[in-house]
Amino acid sequence: MTGNRRPRRSRERRRKRAEYSEDPRIATVQVMLAVDGEQGSFRELLPPALEALDVRARARCQAWCYGLARFHIALGDRLDGLLDKPLKSRDADLAWLLELGLYQLQYSDIPAPLVVSETVEAVEGLDKDWARGLVNAVLRRSLREGRAVTEDPATAQAFPEWMYQQLVIDWGDQAEAIAAASNVQGPMTVRVGTGDLTSTAQAFADAGLPASAGTRASAALVLDAPTDVSHLPGFGQGAVSVQDESAQLAIELLCKEASAGGRMLDACAAPGGKTAHALDTGHFSEIVALDVDAGRMKRVADTLQRLGRSDDVTAICADVVDIDSWWDGKGFDAVLLDAPCSGTGVIRRHPDIKLLRRESDIAALAAAQARMLEAAWKVLAPGGWLMYTTCSIFKTENERQIAGFIEQCEDLGELGVLPESAGYARVDPATGITLGRQWLPDEPLDGDGFWYSLMRRAG
């Protein structure tokens, strides 16, 4: 892996909002430049870019952005080998345009001559007419030489080197399968909130959206093909919500242990999917939804409004660690701590994680998770249950986090026994205690990578 010809964007965050092009190729380049410059994630940057495009162009731009993020490491390495000399840093936009051309040649069924000609024409949108010959030469050379072969497993799986090596450290021979599965878009899965699976599946079929029952979560329907949420029967009325099976299991497992009619805290509630799930179960008499980010709390409010349940949840914008600022002193019978994490279990749905996440983030995230665990435990009533979950597959954030917590916890009652549907049982080698279960995205089923631990406070 050469890695020395690909210009790198400055990691300084720039706040200025871009004016996006009406050309989907140039809009794609603009979005990728912004993500690479750490101006935000696809969730923040794609919507304004798509607004400037017509319906067909929107679909192409979104697909291209996701594809580039998913395979950027491999495409960048391929581009390195096709360039006679490095591009200058000011030509990072040109590098992304070239990667888009390479992506289409390798991963789409668009005729190669059309890809080459349209990519060359798109150079005009970058105001770099001098590069037309270069773009033409690079793409045609790629066609002549065929697909590149690399011996570096991280590059072959289009993963940042540090991230792939962490998979190897944590999962050994499974690392390659985990990375490969993370490069395949996950299916669109919904949770049936009201009604039953059979009637909802029939309503979907009648709408031309065939779906089948999930294999792990009891209220899951997996669509044969993704669609816009506005096309889902019952979505606008709150009857169904888009939610992966792994995410659905968190509330489902908590309800199996926590007493019915108790008080529940969703400690990191945004965007509100698990709060909505808790409401739909009818298991709890009172639910408090907490999140530190005001913007993300707006998404919780939007979710509750869609369900018509805005008045059934106490929503608070606060940091769970700052207990004195939000807690009324009354213990919760159940706490869900869906902790902020690396997101490495959901890369297949959010491939921009490969661009945004840094190796140094992991220690900082683990430290923050530990503080949140300690705070969440303090507001848990004696005899209450705490569910700790992440969408990470790194052991530092999961089983090692729980092992460290129970070692210093003086009033741990027991650890909940989780079913096989929650993935691999993970055992502390020092004590033999089953710390929780880890679901990996290399499983034959369709759930995202998730960790689950259930702990009861003594008394």
GULUMDO-823706 format. One record per residue (C-alpha): x, z, y negated; residue in three letters. Coordinates in steps of 0.001 Angstrom, whole numbers, padded with zeros to 6 digits, always signed. Layout:
N
XZYALA/...
***
This chain:
459
+000000+000000+000000MET/+001668-001144-003205THR/-000647+000496-005730GLY/+001521-000531-008698ASN/-000186-003655-010009ARG/-003659-002232-010618ARG/-004024-001039-014259PRO/-005332+002476-014530ARG/-007782+003697-017119ARG/-007003+006800-019129SER/-008776+009837-017673ARG/-009713+011016-021164GLU/-013500+011342-021364ARG/-014991+009118-024035ARG/-018400+010058-025393ARG/-019275+006798-027165LYS/-022231+005084-025540ARG/-021554+001479-024563ALA/-023620-001509-025586GLU/-024149-003213-022268TYR/-024021-006947-021686SER/-026972-009059-020545GLU/-024639-010729-018032ASP/-024850-008666-014808PRO/-021184-009285-013991ARG/-019985-008050-017353ILE/-022435-005125-017241ALA/-020989-004215-013835THR/-017469-004270-015274VAL/-018591-002087-018184GLN/-020138+000496-015869VAL/-017075+000598-013623MET/-014764+001005-016609LEU/-016890+003928-017824ALA/-016927+005634-014421VAL/-013197+005084-013955ASP/-012683+006565-017420GLY/-014710+009640-016386GLU/-017433+009058-018949GLN/-020036+009945-016339GLY/-021481+009133-012944SER/-023720+006278-011866PHE/-026691+008583-012371ARG/-025882+008744-016084GLU/-024331+005338-016708LEU/-026336+002867-014636LEU/-029818+003323-016194PRO/-028834+002184-019724PRO/-026847-000720-018253ALA/-029807-001859-016157LEU/-032178-001690-019133GLU/-030416-004663-020705ALA/-030964-006875-017633LEU/-033904-008737-016116ASP/-035322-007569-012774VAL/-033184-009788-010518ARG/-030034-009095-012494ALA/-030679-005343-012268ARG/-030668-005446-008490ALA/-027417-007396-008441ARG/-025696-005140-010977CYS/-026632-001988-009106GLN/-025576-003414-005751ALA/-022267-004595-007194TRP/-021517-001229-008811CYS/-022197+000635-005587TYR/-020166-001853-003575GLY/-017198-001679-005930LEU/-017209+002126-005909ALA/-017503+002159-002122ARG/-014620-000250-001465PHE/-012540+000073-004652HIS/-009483+001526-002896ILE/-009309-001352-000420ALA/-010187-004004-003003LEU/-007617-002657-005454GLY/-004957-002740-002767ASP/-005941-006314-001914ARG/-005736-007291-005580LEU/-002247-005769-005778ASP/-001110-008151-003059GLY/-002608-011201-004762LEU/-001080-010662-008199LEU/+002426-011916-008916ASP/+002889-009265-011600LYS/+000934-006235-012746PRO/-001942-006545-015178LEU/-001516-004599-018375LYS/-003580-001447-018890SER/-005602-003179-021596ARG/-006747-005647-018924ASP/-008483-003070-016748ALA/-011744-004954-017392ASP/-010195-008092-015919LEU/-009051-006140-012863ALA/-012613-004933-012240TRP/-013934-008493-012622LEU/-011384-009685-010072LEU/-012372-006872-007716GLU/-015996-007936-008078LEU/-015052-011478-007063GLY/-013092-010173-004073LEU/-015992-007912-003125TYR/-018416-010844-003110GLN/-016044-013005-001089LEU/-015590-010293+001527GLN/-018953-008532+001697TYR/-021625-011030+000621SER/-023011-014264+002038ASP/-022810-016077-001310ILE/-020930-019389-000890PRO/-017277-018910-001815ALA/-017130-021811-004321PRO/-020049-020301-006220LEU/-018389-016862-006302VAL/-015176-018399-007659VAL/-016877-020520-010312SER/-019204-017744-011540GLU/-016366-015224-011703THR/-014230-017665-013680VAL/-017113-018314-016086GLU/-017644-014570-016541ALA/-014168-014306-018090VAL/-015722-015617-021288GLU/-017736-012397-021536GLY/-014471-010431-021653LEU/-013112-012560-024527ASP/-010107-013408-022363LYS/-010275-017161-022017ASP/-006566-017177-021182TRP/-007373-015513-017840ALA/-009583-018285-016423ARG/-006690-019869-014561GLY/-005495-016497-013284LEU/-008944-015571-011910VAL/-009322-018948-010255ASN/-005854-018729-008686ALA/-006268-015163-007389VAL/-009655-015792-005757LEU/-008562-019077-004203ARG/-005411-017443-002880ARG/-007597-014774-001315SER/-009629-017482+000439LEU/-006483-019185+001742ARG/-004859-015998+003032GLU/-007997-014413+004484GLY/-008738-010708+004777ARG/-005760-008417+004286ALA/-004691-006013+007042VAL/-003284-002595+006165THR/-001749+000060+008365GLU/-002696+002835+005949ASP/-005897+004446+007327PRO/-007029+005747+003935ALA/-006788+002279+002395THR/-008442+000702+005439ALA/-011424+003049+004959GLN/-011306+002665+001148ALA/-010805+006415+000627PHE/-008530+008135-001882PRO/-005410+009201-000008GLU/-005859+012918-000738TRP/-009497+012845+000365MET/-008762+011066+003629TYR/-005876+013419+004421GLN/-008199+016385+003873GLN/-010608+014862+006384LEU/-007726+014604+008846VAL/-006721+018227+008215ILE/-010289+019475+008663ASP/-011607+017114+011348TRP/-008634+015543+013095GLY/-009572+012522+015213ASP/-013071+012477+013721GLN/-011748+011593+010253ALA/-011889+007823+010738GLU/-015483+007910+012004ALA/-016535+010198+009134ILE/-014972+007854+006567ALA/-016496+004768+008184ALA/-019959+006358+008236ALA/-019541+007332+004579SER/-019107+003648+003744ASN/-022549+002741+005123VAL/-025533+003188+002814GLN/-027843+005909+004147GLY/-031507+005130+004820PRO/-034272+005980+002371MET/-035915+009160+003644THR/-038953+010941+002256VAL/-040373+014391+002795ARG/-044117+014559+003324VAL/-045316+017389+001104GLY/-049052+017117+001613THR/-050879+015492+004511GLY/-049347+014815+007910ASP/-046651+012470+009143LEU/-048971+010186+011107THR/-051402+009447+008284SER/-048591+009113+005744THR/-046683+006715+008005ALA/-049852+004648+008353GLN/-050323+004577+004575ALA/-046736+003388+004221PHE/-047263+000697+006872ALA/-050433-000467+005109ASP/-048361-000815+001937ALA/-045805-002955+003783GLY/-043302-000101+004072LEU/-042825+000661+007787PRO/-041323+004082+008437ALA/-040729+006360+011407SER/-040562+010119+011847ALA/-037183+011710+011307GLY/-035247+013250+014157THR/-034289+016593+012596ARG/-036571+017736+009784ALA/-040236+018227+010643SER/-041628+016540+007505ALA/-039240+013575+007308ALA/-040148+009888+007317LEU/-037314+007341+007412VAL/-038115+003971+005867LEU/-037003+000791+007592ASP/-035859-000540+004213ALA/-035414+001103+000807PRO/-037840+000447-002035THR/-038517+001599-005579ASP/-040129+005050-005620VAL/-043051+003639-007594SER/-044034+001663-004482HIS/-044285+004770-002262LEU/-047937+005693-001580PRO/-048575+009187-002927GLY/-045258+009574-004774PHE/-046833+009725-008228GLY/-049281+012354-007018GLN/-046567+014521-005473GLY/-047640+013868-001875ALA/-044167+012619-000898VAL/-040677+013151-002300SER/-037435+011294-001653VAL/-035149+013717+000176GLN/-032596+013282+002943ASP/-033237+015044+006245GLU/-030162+017232+005838SER/-031405+018455+002472ALA/-034863+019118+003938GLN/-033397+021390+006591LEU/-032180+023957+004043ALA/-035671+025218+003091ILE/-037017+024629+006584GLU/-034367+026904+008105LEU/-034720+029534+005385LEU/-038473+029746+005989CYS/-037900+030405+009686LYS/-036134+033687+008842GLU/-037492+034836+005467ALA/-040736+036788+005564SER/-043839+034937+004412ALA/-045276+035996+001072GLY/-041949+037086-000371GLY/-040164+036303-003610ARG/-037683+033415-003583MET/-034820+032344-005867LEU/-033506+028777-005969ASP/-030194+029660-007590ALA/-028949+026126-008378CYS/-032290+024375-008528ALA/-031662+021027-010247ALA/-032868+018374-009693PRO/-035725+020316-008083GLY/-036131+018787-004636GLY/-035681+022036-002743LYS/-037821+023990-005223THR/-040581+021446-004608ALA/-040082+021780-000857HIS/-040388+025570-001081ALA/-043627+025151-003034LEU/-045042+022699-000524ASP/-044445+025096+002365THR/-046641+027751+000735GLY/-044307+030294+002340HIS/-043420+032236-000810PHE/-045663+034105-003223SER/-043287+033643-006162GLU/-040488+031167-006823ILE/-037842+031347-009532VAL/-035850+028147-010213ALA/-032524+028698-011967LEU/-029891+026269-013196ASP/-027173+026488-015823VAL/-027567+022926-017152ASP/-030420+022359-019600ALA/-030418+018605-019006GLY/-030692+019062-015265ARG/-033432+021676-015719MET/-035418+018922-017432LYS/-035317+017074-014124ARG/-036669+020168-012364VAL/-039516+020249-014883ALA/-040208+016542-014279ASP/-040304+017120-010514THR/-042735+020021-010846LEU/-044914+018019-013224GLN/-045135+015166-010714ARG/-046274+017668-008091LEU/-048784+019161-010523GLY/-047150+022567-009936ARG/-045446+023301-013260SER/-047240+026649-013599ASP/-046312+027789-010087ASP/-042580+028236-010714VAL/-040665+030402-013159THR/-037967+028067-014473ALA/-034934+029623-016168ILE/-031893+027902-017672CYS/-029053+030327-016975ALA/-025912+030804-014924ASP/-026601+032686-011698VAL/-023284+034503-012155VAL/-024400+035931-015512ASP/-026939+038210-013854ILE/-027728+040335-016900ASP/-028903+037290-018854SER/-031737+036320-016512TRP/-032493+038838-013728TRP/-035397+041278-014104ASP/-033903+043701-011568GLY/-036472+042969-008868LYS/-034786+041871-005642GLY/-035537+038521-004005PHE/-036639+038361-000381ASP/-035043+034930-000030ALA/-032291+033182-001973VAL/-031246+029565-001653LEU/-027763+028889-002990LEU/-027262+025129-002851ASP/-023847+025476-004403ALA/-022081+022901-006589PRO/-019539+021202-004356CYS/-017326+018176-003830SER/-020264+016087-002581GLY/-018098+014645+000178THR/-021012+014716+002614GLY/-023105+012355+000474VAL/-020547+009682-000429ILE/-022635+007109+001424ARG/-025374+007643-001211ARG/-023049+008378-004147HIS/-019887+006290-003649PRO/-018790+006947-007230ASP/-017662+010345-005904ILE/-014573+008494-004661LYS/-013713+007628-008258LEU/-014736+010878-009923LEU/-013572+013621-007571ARG/-010004+014965-007849ARG/-007971+016938-005337GLU/-007584+019731-007873SER/-011377+020067-008053ASP/-011645+021628-004599ILE/-009941+024940-005359ALA/-011908+025291-008602ALA/-015184+024550-006802LEU/-014393+027044-004040ALA/-013671+029750-006609ALA/-016955+029027-008409ALA/-018855+029062-005102GLN/-017395+032479-004282ALA/-018566+033881-007618ARG/-022043+032442-007095MET/-022242+033875-003581LEU/-021365+037319-004879GLU/-023987+037094-007631ALA/-026683+035715-005331ALA/-026046+038546-002875TRP/-026492+041134-005622LYS/-030012+039932-006456VAL/-031020+039706-002783LEU/-033304+042539-001698ALA/-032282+044708+001295PRO/-033474+042910+004412GLY/-033650+039597+002545GLY/-032087+036330+003672TRP/-029619+034131+001794LEU/-029133+030470+002656MET/-025780+029100+001530TYR/-025617+025328+001723THR/-023496+022502+000347THR/-023389+018732+000719CYS/-019655+018992+001414SER/-017739+018422+004647ILE/-014598+020272+003537PHE/-013991+023560+005335LYS/-012644+025238+002203THR/-016123+025018+000685GLU/-017992+025881+003852ASN/-016820+027847+006866GLU/-013745+029272+005115ARG/-015931+030227+002169GLN/-018320+032124+004437ILE/-015523+033706+006464ALA/-014023+035082+003258GLY/-017383+036329+002039PHE/-018367+038239+005186ILE/-014898+039773+005415GLU/-015407+041556+002088GLN/-019191+042055+002311CYS/-020033+045721+003001GLU/-023775+045377+003595ASP/-024088+042293+005768LEU/-026874+042771+008270GLY/-026532+039684+010447GLU/-025855+035973+010409LEU/-028833+033788+011229GLY/-028806+031759+014446VAL/-029267+028108+013459LEU/-030608+025422+015815PRO/-028632+022455+017097GLU/-030549+020235+014674SER/-028324+021737+011964ALA/-025180+020129+013402GLY/-021998+021562+014866TYR/-021736+025331+015266ALA/-018636+026506+013405ARG/-016946+029628+014746VAL/-014424+031855+012987ASP/-011388+031688+015310PRO/-010266+035144+014192ALA/-013513+036960+015022THR/-015495+034593+017234GLY/-018434+034858+014810ILE/-020568+031746+014318THR/-020367+031255+010564LEU/-022901+028468+010266GLY/-023414+024845+011147ARG/-021861+021668+009798GLN/-023582+018315+009873TRP/-021218+015361+009590LEU/-022117+011854+008416PRO/-020567+010401+011591ASP/-023435+011730+013712GLU/-025626+009148+015514PRO/-028601+010379+013459LEU/-029152+009608+009802ASP/-028620+012866+007910GLY/-026074+013340+005148ASP/-023116+015689+005603GLY/-024328+019258+004988PHE/-023326+022862+005634TRP/-025766+025713+006391TYR/-025189+029472+006613SER/-027956+032100+006824LEU/-027094+035730+006083MET/-029320+038812+005993ARG/-028585+041779+003768ARG/-028647+045071+005631ALA/-031596+047390+005183GLY/
***
